[in-house]
Each structure stands twice: as C-alpha cells, then as structure tokens.
Amino acid sequence: MTVFQPGDVVVSTDTGHMWWVHGHSGMELHLTSSTGVCASIPDAEQRHGQLILHCRPSDHQPVRSSSERR
C-alpha cells in the first residue's frame, strides 16, 4: 500500500476519479476530487475503489506503471 502525502494526485481504480491529497502528514489526510468533493481516504476508497498514486510533485514526474517503464 502506498503511503500518500500532501500534494499527491491519486486516481480511484473503480471510477477513474482524480483526487488531490491535502492535510498534514501527522494527522488524517483528506482528498478533494476534480469536481470539488471532499472525502477522507477510507471514504473515497469505499465508494470509488482502491486509490493509486498518479503523480507526486516532489518527484517532478508522473508515476508510471511497470508496463510503461522500459
């Protein structure tokens, strides 16, 4: 399981919704969707499926799946 951090962009596997992670790493993180809906990580995963890391700004590049890496 990926540990998310503020600033990450994640995508839900079941619905394909994009979410921005915000909050404080030492406290509960929250998500805001591209439509402006706010949710906790557990709530978003329950309703929209597993969340996968799409982009971590501190890495300066999108995360690619193993099939895309060459």
PQR file of N, CA, C, O and H, with PARSE charges and radii, in Angstrom:
ATOM      1  N   MET A   1       0.837  -1.184   0.000 -0.4000 1.5000
ATOM      2  CA  MET A   1       0.000   0.000   0.000 -0.0000 2.0000
ATOM      3  C   MET A   1       0.877   1.241   0.000  0.5500 1.7000
ATOM      4  O   MET A   1       1.824   1.341   0.780 -0.5500 1.4000
ATOM      5  N   THR A   2       0.564   2.163  -0.858 -0.4000 1.5000
ATOM      6  CA  THR A   2       1.303   3.411  -0.943 -0.0000 2.0000
ATOM      7  C   THR A   2       0.876   4.341   0.183  0.5500 1.7000
ATOM      8  O   THR A   2      -0.315   4.472   0.469 -0.5500 1.4000
ATOM      9  H   THR A   2      -0.205   2.081  -1.491  0.4000 1.0000
ATOM     10  N   VAL A   3       1.830   4.975   0.811 -0.4000 1.5000
ATOM     11  CA  VAL A   3       1.529   5.987   1.815 -0.0000 2.0000
ATOM     12  C   VAL A   3       1.465   7.319   1.089  0.5500 1.7000
ATOM     13  O   VAL A   3       2.455   7.778   0.518 -0.5500 1.4000
ATOM     14  H   VAL A   3       2.797   4.869   0.578  0.4000 1.0000
ATOM     15  N   PHE A   4       0.296   7.931   1.116 -0.4000 1.5000
ATOM     16  CA  PHE A   4       0.116   9.200   0.424 -0.0000 2.0000
ATOM     17  C   PHE A   4       0.618  10.346   1.277  0.5500 1.7000
ATOM     18  O   PHE A   4       0.697  10.246   2.501 -0.5500 1.4000
ATOM     19  H   PHE A   4      -0.508   7.558   1.579  0.4000 1.0000
ATOM     20  N   GLN A   5       0.960  11.444   0.603 -0.4000 1.5000
ATOM     21  CA  GLN A   5       1.410  12.638   1.299 -0.0000 2.0000
ATOM     22  C   GLN A   5       0.753  13.854   0.658  0.5500 1.7000
ATOM     23  O   GLN A   5       0.323  13.794  -0.494 -0.5500 1.4000
ATOM     24  H   GLN A   5       0.896  11.525  -0.392  0.4000 1.0000
ATOM     25  N   PRO A   6       0.672  14.964   1.405 -0.5600 1.5000
ATOM     26  CA  PRO A   6       0.036  16.159   0.849  0.2800 2.0000
ATOM     27  C   PRO A   6       0.679  16.539  -0.490  0.5500 1.7000
ATOM     28  O   PRO A   6       1.899  16.512  -0.648 -0.5500 1.4000
ATOM     29  N   GLY A   7      -0.174  16.888  -1.431 -0.4000 1.5000
ATOM     30  CA  GLY A   7       0.290  17.275  -2.759 -0.0000 2.0000
ATOM     31  C   GLY A   7       0.194  16.159  -3.785  0.5500 1.7000
ATOM     32  O   GLY A   7       0.245  16.422  -4.986 -0.5500 1.4000
ATOM     33  H   GLY A   7      -1.166  16.910  -1.302  0.4000 1.0000
ATOM     34  N   ASP A   8       0.056  14.918  -3.334 -0.4000 1.5000
ATOM     35  CA  ASP A   8      -0.075  13.795  -4.264 -0.0000 2.0000
ATOM     36  C   ASP A   8      -1.372  13.913  -5.062  0.5500 1.7000
ATOM     37  O   ASP A   8      -2.362  14.474  -4.592 -0.5500 1.4000
ATOM     38  H   ASP A   8       0.014  14.704  -2.358  0.4000 1.0000
ATOM     39  N   VAL A   9      -1.341  13.379  -6.263 -0.4000 1.5000
ATOM     40  CA  VAL A   9      -2.544  13.221  -7.076 -0.0000 2.0000
ATOM     41  C   VAL A   9      -2.763  11.721  -7.204  0.5500 1.7000
ATOM     42  O   VAL A   9      -1.866  10.991  -7.627 -0.5500 1.4000
ATOM     43  H   VAL A   9      -0.537  12.924  -6.645  0.4000 1.0000
ATOM     44  N   VAL A  10      -3.961  11.260  -6.835 -0.4000 1.5000
ATOM     45  CA  VAL A  10      -4.285   9.842  -6.874 -0.0000 2.0000
ATOM     46  C   VAL A  10      -5.508   9.626  -7.762  0.5500 1.7000
ATOM     47  O   VAL A  10      -6.287  10.547  -8.005 -0.5500 1.4000
ATOM     48  H   VAL A  10      -4.689  11.853  -6.491  0.4000 1.0000
ATOM     49  N   VAL A  11      -5.659   8.394  -8.241 -0.4000 1.5000
ATOM     50  CA  VAL A  11      -6.798   8.032  -9.086 -0.0000 2.0000
ATOM     51  C   VAL A  11      -7.475   6.811  -8.488  0.5500 1.7000
ATOM     52  O   VAL A  11      -6.809   5.877  -8.042 -0.5500 1.4000
ATOM     53  H   VAL A  11      -5.026   7.646  -8.044  0.4000 1.0000
ATOM     54  N   SER A  12      -8.806   6.825  -8.480 -0.4000 1.5000
ATOM     55  CA  SER A  12      -9.555   5.675  -7.971 -0.0000 2.0000
ATOM     56  C   SER A  12      -9.696   4.639  -9.083  0.5500 1.7000
ATOM     57  O   SER A  12      -9.998   4.978 -10.227 -0.5500 1.4000
ATOM     58  H   SER A  12      -9.347   7.584  -8.842  0.4000 1.0000
ATOM     59  N   THR A  13      -9.472   3.372  -8.731 -0.4000 1.5000
ATOM     60  CA  THR A  13      -9.443   2.306  -9.740 -0.0000 2.0000
ATOM     61  C   THR A  13     -10.819   1.972 -10.296  0.5500 1.7000
ATOM     62  O   THR A  13     -10.930   1.643 -11.477 -0.5500 1.4000
ATOM     63  H   THR A  13      -9.227   3.097  -7.802  0.4000 1.0000
ATOM     64  N   ASP A  14     -11.870   2.045  -9.487 -0.4000 1.5000
ATOM     65  CA  ASP A  14     -13.201   1.661  -9.966 -0.0000 2.0000
ATOM     66  C   ASP A  14     -13.861   2.729 -10.830  0.5500 1.7000
ATOM     67  O   ASP A  14     -14.534   2.409 -11.809 -0.5500 1.4000
ATOM     68  H   ASP A  14     -11.780   2.312  -8.528  0.4000 1.0000
ATOM     69  N   THR A  15     -13.670   3.992 -10.471 -0.4000 1.5000
ATOM     70  CA  THR A  15     -14.381   5.063 -11.174 -0.0000 2.0000
ATOM     71  C   THR A  15     -13.479   5.955 -12.017  0.5500 1.7000
ATOM     72  O   THR A  15     -13.962   6.697 -12.872 -0.5500 1.4000
ATOM     73  H   THR A  15     -13.122   4.252  -9.676  0.4000 1.0000
ATOM     74  N   GLY A  16     -12.178   5.889 -11.782 -0.4000 1.5000
ATOM     75  CA  GLY A  16     -11.253   6.735 -12.536 -0.0000 2.0000
ATOM     76  C   GLY A  16     -11.229   8.183 -12.087  0.5500 1.7000
ATOM     77  O   GLY A  16     -10.646   9.031 -12.763 -0.5500 1.4000
ATOM     78  H   GLY A  16     -11.785   5.286 -11.087  0.4000 1.0000
ATOM     79  N   HIS A  17     -11.859   8.483 -10.945 -0.4000 1.5000
ATOM     80  CA  HIS A  17     -11.840   9.856 -10.437 -0.0000 2.0000
ATOM     81  C   HIS A  17     -10.424  10.237 -10.003  0.5500 1.7000
ATOM     82  O   HIS A  17      -9.677   9.421  -9.464 -0.5500 1.4000
ATOM     83  H   HIS A  17     -12.332   7.795 -10.395  0.4000 1.0000
ATOM     84  N   MET A  18     -10.083  11.490 -10.251 -0.4000 1.5000
ATOM     85  CA  MET A  18      -8.788  12.025  -9.834 -0.0000 2.0000
ATOM     86  C   MET A  18      -8.999  12.802  -8.543  0.5500 1.7000
ATOM     87  O   MET A  18      -9.955  13.566  -8.414 -0.5500 1.4000
ATOM     88  H   MET A  18     -10.690  12.154 -10.688  0.4000 1.0000
ATOM     89  N   TRP A  19      -8.090  12.596  -7.586 -0.4000 1.5000
ATOM     90  CA  TRP A  19      -8.177  13.234  -6.274 -0.0000 2.0000
ATOM     91  C   TRP A  19      -6.852  13.893  -5.921  0.5500 1.7000
ATOM     92  O   TRP A  19      -5.787  13.384  -6.271 -0.5500 1.4000
ATOM     93  H   TRP A  19      -7.313  11.975  -7.692  0.4000 1.0000
ATOM     94  N   TRP A  20      -6.917  15.030  -5.225 -0.4000 1.5000
ATOM     95  CA  TRP A  20      -5.740  15.702  -4.697 -0.0000 2.0000
ATOM     96  C   TRP A  20      -5.687  15.457  -3.197  0.5500 1.7000
ATOM     97  O   TRP A  20      -6.689  15.632  -2.504 -0.5500 1.4000
ATOM     98  H   TRP A  20      -7.782  15.444  -4.941  0.4000 1.0000
ATOM     99  N   VAL A  21      -4.539  15.057  -2.697 -0.4000 1.5000
ATOM    100  CA  VAL A  21      -4.354  14.764  -1.280 -0.0000 2.0000
ATOM    101  C   VAL A  21      -3.932  16.054  -0.569  0.5500 1.7000
ATOM    102  O   VAL A  21      -3.043  16.768  -1.033 -0.5500 1.4000
ATOM    103  H   VAL A  21      -3.725  14.915  -3.260  0.4000 1.0000
ATOM    104  N   HIS A  22      -4.576  16.336   0.551 -0.4000 1.5000
ATOM    105  CA  HIS A  22      -4.195  17.525   1.326 -0.0000 2.0000
ATOM    106  C   HIS A  22      -4.355  17.237   2.808  0.5500 1.7000
ATOM    107  O   HIS A  22      -4.972  16.249   3.206 -0.5500 1.4000
ATOM    108  H   HIS A  22      -5.298  15.756   0.928  0.4000 1.0000
ATOM    109  N   GLY A  23      -3.797  18.103   3.598 -0.4000 1.5000
ATOM    110  CA  GLY A  23      -3.826  17.939   5.048 -0.0000 2.0000
ATOM    111  C   GLY A  23      -2.410  17.893   5.592  0.5500 1.7000
ATOM    112  O   GLY A  23      -1.464  18.316   4.928 -0.5500 1.4000
ATOM    113  H   GLY A  23      -3.295  18.905   3.275  0.4000 1.0000
ATOM    114  N   HIS A  24      -2.274  17.383   6.792 -0.4000 1.5000
ATOM    115  CA  HIS A  24      -0.981  17.291   7.462 -0.0000 2.0000
ATOM    116  C   HIS A  24      -0.617  15.816   7.600  0.5500 1.7000
ATOM    117  O   HIS A  24      -1.433  15.018   8.060 -0.5500 1.4000
ATOM    118  H   HIS A  24      -3.042  17.040   7.331  0.4000 1.0000
ATOM    119  N   SER A  25       0.590  15.450   7.209 -0.4000 1.5000
ATOM    120  CA  SER A  25       1.006  14.042   7.230 -0.0000 2.0000
ATOM    121  C   SER A  25       0.873  13.394   8.599  0.5500 1.7000
ATOM    122  O   SER A  25       0.611  12.194   8.683 -0.5500 1.4000
ATOM    123  H   SER A  25       1.253  16.098   6.835  0.4000 1.0000
ATOM    124  N   GLY A  26       1.046  14.152   9.667 -0.4000 1.5000
ATOM    125  CA  GLY A  26       0.946  13.611  11.015 -0.0000 2.0000
ATOM    126  C   GLY A  26      -0.484  13.457  11.493  0.5500 1.7000
ATOM    127  O   GLY A  26      -0.728  12.883  12.554 -0.5500 1.4000
ATOM    128  H   GLY A  26       1.258  15.127   9.598  0.4000 1.0000
ATOM    129  N   MET A  27      -1.430  13.963  10.722 -0.4000 1.5000
ATOM    130  CA  MET A  27      -2.846  13.859  11.066 -0.0000 2.0000
ATOM    131  C   MET A  27      -3.555  13.193   9.892  0.5500 1.7000
ATOM    132  O   MET A  27      -2.912  12.778   8.928 -0.5500 1.4000
ATOM    133  H   MET A  27      -1.233  14.430   9.860  0.4000 1.0000
ATOM    134  N   GLU A  28      -4.858  13.093   9.973 -0.4000 1.5000
ATOM    135  CA  GLU A  28      -5.598  12.453   8.889 -0.0000 2.0000
ATOM    136  C   GLU A  28      -5.553  13.303   7.616  0.5500 1.7000
ATOM    137  O   GLU A  28      -5.823  14.504   7.642 -0.5500 1.4000
ATOM    138  H   GLU A  28      -5.381  13.430  10.756  0.4000 1.0000
ATOM    139  N   LEU A  29      -5.209  12.657   6.512 -0.4000 1.5000
ATOM    140  CA  LEU A  29      -5.211  13.327   5.219 -0.0000 2.0000
ATOM    141  C   LEU A  29      -6.604  13.260   4.615  0.5500 1.7000
ATOM    142  O   LEU A  29      -7.377  12.353   4.922 -0.5500 1.4000
ATOM    143  H   LEU A  29      -4.989  11.682   6.491  0.4000 1.0000
ATOM    144  N   HIS A  30      -6.917  14.206   3.771 -0.4000 1.5000
ATOM    145  CA  HIS A  30      -8.188  14.239   3.072 -0.0000 2.0000
ATOM    146  C   HIS A  30      -7.946  14.370   1.584  0.5500 1.7000
ATOM    147  O   HIS A  30      -6.835  14.654   1.135 -0.5500 1.4000
ATOM    148  H   HIS A  30      -6.289  14.943   3.522  0.4000 1.0000
ATOM    149  N   LEU A  31      -9.003  14.156   0.834 -0.4000 1.5000
ATOM    150  CA  LEU A  31      -8.926  14.235  -0.616 -0.0000 2.0000
ATOM    151  C   LEU A  31      -9.948  15.241  -1.123  0.5500 1.7000
ATOM    152  O   LEU A  31     -11.010  15.421  -0.527 -0.5500 1.4000
ATOM    153  H   LEU A  31      -9.905  13.925   1.198  0.4000 1.0000
ATOM    154  N   THR A  32      -9.615  15.892  -2.228 -0.4000 1.5000
ATOM    155  CA  THR A  32     -10.571  16.712  -2.957 -0.0000 2.0000
ATOM    156  C   THR A  32     -10.561  16.220  -4.388  0.5500 1.7000
ATOM    157  O   THR A  32      -9.502  16.098  -5.005 -0.5500 1.4000
ATOM    158  H   THR A  32      -8.752  15.747  -2.712  0.4000 1.0000
ATOM    159  N   SER A  33     -11.750  15.937  -4.919 -0.4000 1.5000
ATOM    160  CA  SER A  33     -11.853  15.422  -6.291 -0.0000 2.0000
ATOM    161  C   SER A  33     -11.807  16.570  -7.290  0.5500 1.7000
ATOM    162  O   SER A  33     -11.866  17.741  -6.915 -0.5500 1.4000
ATOM    163  H   SER A  33     -12.610  16.037  -4.417  0.4000 1.0000
ATOM    164  N   SER A  34     -11.701  16.217  -8.557 -0.4000 1.5000
ATOM    165  CA  SER A  34     -11.674  17.229  -9.614 -0.0000 2.0000
ATOM    166  C   SER A  34     -13.008  17.968  -9.717  0.5500 1.7000
ATOM    167  O   SER A  34     -13.079  19.032 -10.332 -0.5500 1.4000
ATOM    168  H   SER A  34     -11.653  15.265  -8.862  0.4000 1.0000
ATOM    169  N   THR A  35     -14.069  17.409  -9.117 -0.4000 1.5000
ATOM    170  CA  THR A  35     -15.375  18.084  -9.109 -0.0000 2.0000
ATOM    171  C   THR A  35     -15.609  18.872  -7.829  0.5500 1.7000
ATOM    172  O   THR A  35     -16.664  19.486  -7.669 -0.5500 1.4000
ATOM    173  H   THR A  35     -14.011  16.545  -8.618  0.4000 1.0000
ATOM    174  N   GLY A  36     -14.632  18.865  -6.905 -0.4000 1.5000
ATOM    175  CA  GLY A  36     -14.733  19.641  -5.680 -0.0000 2.0000
ATOM    176  C   GLY A  36     -15.271  18.891  -4.478  0.5500 1.7000
ATOM    177  O   GLY A  36     -15.474  19.490  -3.421 -0.5500 1.4000
ATOM    178  H   GLY A  36     -13.775  18.367  -7.035  0.4000 1.0000
ATOM    179  N   VAL A  37     -15.509  17.589  -4.613 -0.4000 1.5000
ATOM    180  CA  VAL A  37     -15.990  16.775  -3.499 -0.0000 2.0000
ATOM    181  C   VAL A  37     -14.831  16.479  -2.552  0.5500 1.7000
ATOM    182  O   VAL A  37     -13.748  16.097  -2.996 -0.5500 1.4000
ATOM    183  H   VAL A  37     -15.344  17.102  -5.471  0.4000 1.0000
ATOM    184  N   CYS A  38     -15.055  16.655  -1.243 -0.4000 1.5000
ATOM    185  CA  CYS A  38     -14.035  16.339  -0.246 -0.0000 2.0000
ATOM    186  C   CYS A  38     -14.406  15.041   0.465  0.5500 1.7000
ATOM    187  O   CYS A  38     -15.581  14.779   0.725 -0.5500 1.4000
ATOM    188  H   CYS A  38     -15.934  16.965  -0.882  0.4000 1.0000
ATOM    189  N   ALA A  39     -13.401  14.236   0.773 -0.4000 1.5000
ATOM    190  CA  ALA A  39     -13.637  12.958   1.446 -0.0000 2.0000
ATOM    191  C   ALA A  39     -12.373  12.527   2.163  0.5500 1.7000
ATOM    192  O   ALA A  39     -11.269  12.954   1.825 -0.5500 1.4000
ATOM    193  H   ALA A  39     -12.447  14.448   0.561  0.4000 1.0000
ATOM    194  N   SER A  40     -12.553  11.675   3.158 -0.4000 1.5000
ATOM    195  CA  SER A  40     -11.385  11.053   3.787 -0.0000 2.0000
ATOM    196  C   SER A  40     -10.906   9.945   2.852  0.5500 1.7000
ATOM    197  O   SER A  40     -11.652   9.509   1.976 -0.5500 1.4000
ATOM    198  H   SER A  40     -13.450  11.328   3.433  0.4000 1.0000
ATOM    199  N   ILE A  41      -9.688   9.495   3.029 -0.4000 1.5000
ATOM    200  CA  ILE A  41      -9.154   8.421   2.182 -0.0000 2.0000
ATOM    201  C   ILE A  41      -9.988   7.148   2.330  0.5500 1.7000
ATOM    202  O   ILE A  41     -10.329   6.541   1.314 -0.5500 1.4000
ATOM    203  H   ILE A  41      -9.081   9.849   3.741  0.4000 1.0000
ATOM    204  N   PRO A  42     -10.335   6.709   3.563 -0.5600 1.5000
ATOM    205  CA  PRO A  42     -11.160   5.500   3.676  0.2800 2.0000
ATOM    206  C   PRO A  42     -12.529   5.637   2.987  0.5500 1.7000
ATOM    207  O   PRO A  42     -12.997   4.693   2.350 -0.5500 1.4000
ATOM    208  N   ASP A  43     -13.165   6.797   3.111 -0.4000 1.5000
ATOM    209  CA  ASP A  43     -14.465   7.002   2.472 -0.0000 2.0000
ATOM    210  C   ASP A  43     -14.351   6.941   0.948  0.5500 1.7000
ATOM    211  O   ASP A  43     -15.187   6.325   0.286 -0.5500 1.4000
ATOM    212  H   ASP A  43     -12.785   7.564   3.628  0.4000 1.0000
ATOM    213  N   ALA A  44     -13.332   7.570   0.401 -0.4000 1.5000
ATOM    214  CA  ALA A  44     -13.144   7.566  -1.054 -0.0000 2.0000
ATOM    215  C   ALA A  44     -12.883   6.150  -1.556  0.5500 1.7000
ATOM    216  O   ALA A  44     -13.412   5.752  -2.594 -0.5500 1.4000
ATOM    217  H   ALA A  44     -12.654   8.069   0.939  0.4000 1.0000
ATOM    218  N   GLU A  45     -12.069   5.388  -0.826 -0.4000 1.5000
ATOM    219  CA  GLU A  45     -11.781   4.019  -1.252 -0.0000 2.0000
ATOM    220  C   GLU A  45     -13.022   3.133  -1.160  0.5500 1.7000
ATOM    221  O   GLU A  45     -13.215   2.253  -1.999 -0.5500 1.4000
ATOM    222  H   GLU A  45     -11.639   5.711   0.017  0.4000 1.0000
ATOM    223  N   GLN A  46     -13.846   3.351  -0.170 -0.4000 1.5000
ATOM    224  CA  GLN A  46     -15.066   2.552  -0.022 -0.0000 2.0000
ATOM    225  C   GLN A  46     -16.032   2.830  -1.177  0.5500 1.7000
ATOM    226  O   GLN A  46     -16.695   1.915  -1.666 -0.5500 1.4000
ATOM    227  H   GLN A  46     -13.689   4.066   0.511  0.4000 1.0000
ATOM    228  N   ARG A  47     -16.111   4.061  -1.602 -0.4000 1.5000
ATOM    229  CA  ARG A  47     -17.085   4.439  -2.637 -0.0000 2.0000
ATOM    230  C   ARG A  47     -16.549   4.344  -4.056  0.5500 1.7000
ATOM    231  O   ARG A  47     -17.316   4.119  -4.992 -0.5500 1.4000
ATOM    232  H   ARG A  47     -15.573   4.805  -1.205  0.4000 1.0000
ATOM    233  N   HIS A  48     -15.241   4.512  -4.227 -0.4000 1.5000
ATOM    234  CA  HIS A  48     -14.686   4.628  -5.580 -0.0000 2.0000
ATOM    235  C   HIS A  48     -13.611   3.607  -5.907  0.5500 1.7000
ATOM    236  O   HIS A  48     -13.073   3.616  -7.014 -0.5500 1.4000
ATOM    237  H   HIS A  48     -14.618   4.695  -3.466  0.4000 1.0000
ATOM    238  N   GLY A  49     -13.287   2.727  -4.968 -0.4000 1.5000
ATOM    239  CA  GLY A  49     -12.269   1.711  -5.204 -0.0000 2.0000
ATOM    240  C   GLY A  49     -10.904   2.133  -4.704  0.5500 1.7000
ATOM    241  O   GLY A  49     -10.721   3.236  -4.189 -0.5500 1.4000
ATOM    242  H   GLY A  49     -13.725   2.720  -4.068  0.4000 1.0000
ATOM    243  N   GLN A  50      -9.956   1.235  -4.866 -0.4000 1.5000
ATOM    244  CA  GLN A  50      -8.589   1.479  -4.402 -0.0000 2.0000
ATOM    245  C   GLN A  50      -8.026   2.739  -5.044  0.5500 1.7000
ATOM    246  O   GLN A  50      -8.315   3.048  -6.199 -0.5500 1.4000
ATOM    247  H   GLN A  50     -10.106   0.339  -5.284  0.4000 1.0000
ATOM    248  N   LEU A  51      -7.223   3.452  -4.279 -0.4000 1.5000
ATOM    249  CA  LEU A  51      -6.570   4.658  -4.780 -0.0000 2.0000
ATOM    250  C   LEU A  51      -5.139   4.326  -5.149  0.5500 1.7000
ATOM    251  O   LEU A  51      -4.425   3.679  -4.383 -0.5500 1.4000
ATOM    252  H   LEU A  51      -6.989   3.201  -3.340  0.4000 1.0000
ATOM    253  N   ILE A  52      -4.722   4.771  -6.327 -0.4000 1.5000
ATOM    254  CA  ILE A  52      -3.349   4.551  -6.765 -0.0000 2.0000
ATOM    255  C   ILE A  52      -2.691   5.899  -7.027  0.5500 1.7000
ATOM    256  O   ILE A  52      -3.330   6.840  -7.498 -0.5500 1.4000
ATOM    257  H   ILE A  52      -5.303   5.297  -6.949  0.4000 1.0000
ATOM    258  N   LEU A  53      -1.420   5.971  -6.716 -0.4000 1.5000
ATOM    259  CA  LEU A  53      -0.660   7.199  -6.899 -0.0000 2.0000
ATOM    260  C   LEU A  53      -0.488   7.480  -8.380  0.5500 1.7000
ATOM    261  O   LEU A  53      -0.020   6.624  -9.130 -0.5500 1.4000
ATOM    262  H   LEU A  53      -0.901   5.207  -6.334  0.4000 1.0000
ATOM    263  N   HIS A  54      -0.863   8.672  -8.797 -0.4000 1.5000
ATOM    264  CA  HIS A  54      -0.701   9.081 -10.197 -0.0000 2.0000
ATOM    265  C   HIS A  54       0.497  10.017 -10.346  0.5500 1.7000
ATOM    266  O   HIS A  54       1.273   9.898 -11.295 -0.5500 1.4000
ATOM    267  H   HIS A  54      -1.243   9.368  -8.187  0.4000 1.0000
ATOM    268  N   CYS A  55       0.640  10.939  -9.414 -0.4000 1.5000
ATOM    269  CA  CYS A  55       1.718  11.921  -9.506 -0.0000 2.0000
ATOM    270  C   CYS A  55       2.102  12.393  -8.112  0.5500 1.7000
ATOM    271  O   CYS A  55       1.240  12.658  -7.274 -0.5500 1.4000
ATOM    272  H   CYS A  55       0.010  11.036  -8.643  0.4000 1.0000
ATOM    273  N   ARG A  56       3.378  12.494  -7.879 -0.4000 1.5000
ATOM    274  CA  ARG A  56       3.894  13.045  -6.629 -0.0000 2.0000
ATOM    275  C   ARG A  56       4.763  14.238  -7.019  0.5500 1.7000
ATOM    276  O   ARG A  56       5.859  14.049  -7.546 -0.5500 1.4000
ATOM    277  H   ARG A  56       4.078  12.279  -8.560  0.4000 1.0000
ATOM    278  N   PRO A  57       4.290  15.474  -6.769 -0.5600 1.5000
ATOM    279  CA  PRO A  57       5.021  16.658  -7.199  0.2800 2.0000
ATOM    280  C   PRO A  57       6.474  16.708  -6.736  0.5500 1.7000
ATOM    281  O   PRO A  57       7.322  17.266  -7.433 -0.5500 1.4000
ATOM    282  N   SER A  58       6.772  16.138  -5.581 -0.4000 1.5000
ATOM    283  CA  SER A  58       8.153  16.167  -5.099 -0.0000 2.0000
ATOM    284  C   SER A  58       9.074  15.323  -5.976  0.5500 1.7000
ATOM    285  O   SER A  58      10.290  15.514  -5.964 -0.5500 1.4000
ATOM    286  H   SER A  58       6.083  15.685  -5.015  0.4000 1.0000
ATOM    287  N   ASP A  59       8.492  14.383  -6.743 -0.4000 1.5000
ATOM    288  CA  ASP A  59       9.286  13.564  -7.666 -0.0000 2.0000
ATOM    289  C   ASP A  59       9.412  14.209  -9.038  0.5500 1.7000
ATOM    290  O   ASP A  59      10.218  13.766  -9.856 -0.5500 1.4000
ATOM    291  H   ASP A  59       7.504  14.228  -6.752  0.4000 1.0000
ATOM    292  N   HIS A  60       8.626  15.249  -9.300 -0.4000 1.5000
ATOM    293  CA  HIS A  60       8.668  16.023 -10.547 -0.0000 2.0000
ATOM    294  C   HIS A  60       8.305  15.224 -11.791  0.5500 1.7000
ATOM    295  O   HIS A  60       8.666  15.621 -12.899 -0.5500 1.4000
ATOM    296  H   HIS A  60       7.971  15.609  -8.635  0.4000 1.0000
ATOM    297  N   GLN A  61       7.601  14.110 -11.635 -0.4000 1.5000
ATOM    298  CA  GLN A  61       7.161  13.368 -12.816 -0.0000 2.0000
ATOM    299  C   GLN A  61       6.020  12.427 -12.433  0.5500 1.7000
ATOM    300  O   GLN A  61       5.927  11.988 -11.287 -0.5500 1.4000
ATOM    301  H   GLN A  61       7.308  13.787 -10.735  0.4000 1.0000
ATOM    302  N   PRO A  62       5.146  12.120 -13.408 -0.5600 1.5000
ATOM    303  CA  PRO A  62       4.060  11.183 -13.125  0.2800 2.0000
ATOM    304  C   PRO A  62       4.603   9.798 -12.790  0.5500 1.7000
ATOM    305  O   PRO A  62       5.660   9.401 -13.280 -0.5500 1.4000
ATOM    306  N   VAL A  63       3.888   9.083 -11.971 -0.4000 1.5000
ATOM    307  CA  VAL A  63       4.241   7.706 -11.660 -0.0000 2.0000
ATOM    308  C   VAL A  63       3.740   6.845 -12.810  0.5500 1.7000
ATOM    309  O   VAL A  63       2.593   6.983 -13.235 -0.5500 1.4000
ATOM    310  H   VAL A  63       3.029   9.405 -11.574  0.4000 1.0000
ATOM    311  N   ARG A  64       4.591   5.960 -13.314 -0.4000 1.5000
ATOM    312  CA  ARG A  64       4.202   5.100 -14.437 -0.0000 2.0000
ATOM    313  C   ARG A  64       4.085   3.663 -13.962  0.5500 1.7000
ATOM    314  O   ARG A  64       4.785   3.228 -13.047 -0.5500 1.4000
ATOM    315  H   ARG A  64       5.522   5.848 -12.969  0.4000 1.0000
ATOM    316  N   SER A  65       3.186   2.943 -14.605 -0.4000 1.5000
ATOM    317  CA  SER A  65       3.039   1.529 -14.261 -0.0000 2.0000
ATOM    318  C   SER A  65       4.255   0.767 -14.742  0.5500 1.7000
ATOM    319  O   SER A  65       5.016   1.267 -15.571 -0.5500 1.4000
ATOM    320  H   SER A  65       2.618   3.296 -15.349  0.4000 1.0000
ATOM    321  N   SER A  66       4.445  -0.447 -14.227 -0.4000 1.5000
ATOM    322  CA  SER A  66       5.610  -1.247 -14.592 -0.0000 2.0000
ATOM    323  C   SER A  66       5.598  -1.579 -16.082  0.5500 1.7000
ATOM    324  O   SER A  66       6.662  -1.772 -16.670 -0.5500 1.4000
ATOM    325  H   SER A  66       3.827  -0.853 -13.554  0.4000 1.0000
ATOM    326  N   SER A  67       4.424  -1.649 -16.707 -0.4000 1.5000
ATOM    327  CA  SER A  67       4.370  -1.955 -18.136 -0.0000 2.0000
ATOM    328  C   SER A  67       4.829  -0.784 -18.990  0.5500 1.7000
ATOM    329  O   SER A  67       5.230  -0.970 -20.139 -0.5500 1.4000
ATOM    330  H   SER A  67       3.559  -1.492 -16.230  0.4000 1.0000
ATOM    331  N   GLU A  68       4.771   0.441 -18.424 -0.4000 1.5000
ATOM    332  CA  GLU A  68       5.224   1.618 -19.164 -0.0000 2.0000
ATOM    333  C   GLU A  68       6.718   1.876 -19.008  0.5500 1.7000
ATOM    334  O   GLU A  68       7.314   2.581 -19.822 -0.5500 1.4000
ATOM    335  H   GLU A  68       4.445   0.592 -17.491  0.4000 1.0000
ATOM    336  N   ARG A  69       7.319   1.318 -17.982 -0.4000 1.5000
ATOM    337  CA  ARG A  69       8.756   1.535 -17.747 -0.0000 2.0000
ATOM    338  C   ARG A  69       9.570   0.657 -18.680  0.5500 1.7000
ATOM    339  O   ARG A  69       9.272  -0.523 -18.865 -0.5500 1.4000
ATOM    340  H   ARG A  69       6.835   0.745 -17.320  0.4000 1.0000
ATOM    341  N   ARG A  70      10.569   1.231 -19.247 -0.4000 1.5000
ATOM    342  CA  ARG A  70      11.435   0.459 -20.174 -0.0000 2.0000
ATOM    343  C   ARG A  70      12.863   0.865 -20.005  0.5500 1.7000
ATOM    344  O   ARG A  70      13.740   0.337 -20.688 -0.5500 1.4000
ATOM    345  H   ARG A  70      10.811   2.190 -19.098  0.4000 1.0000
TER
END
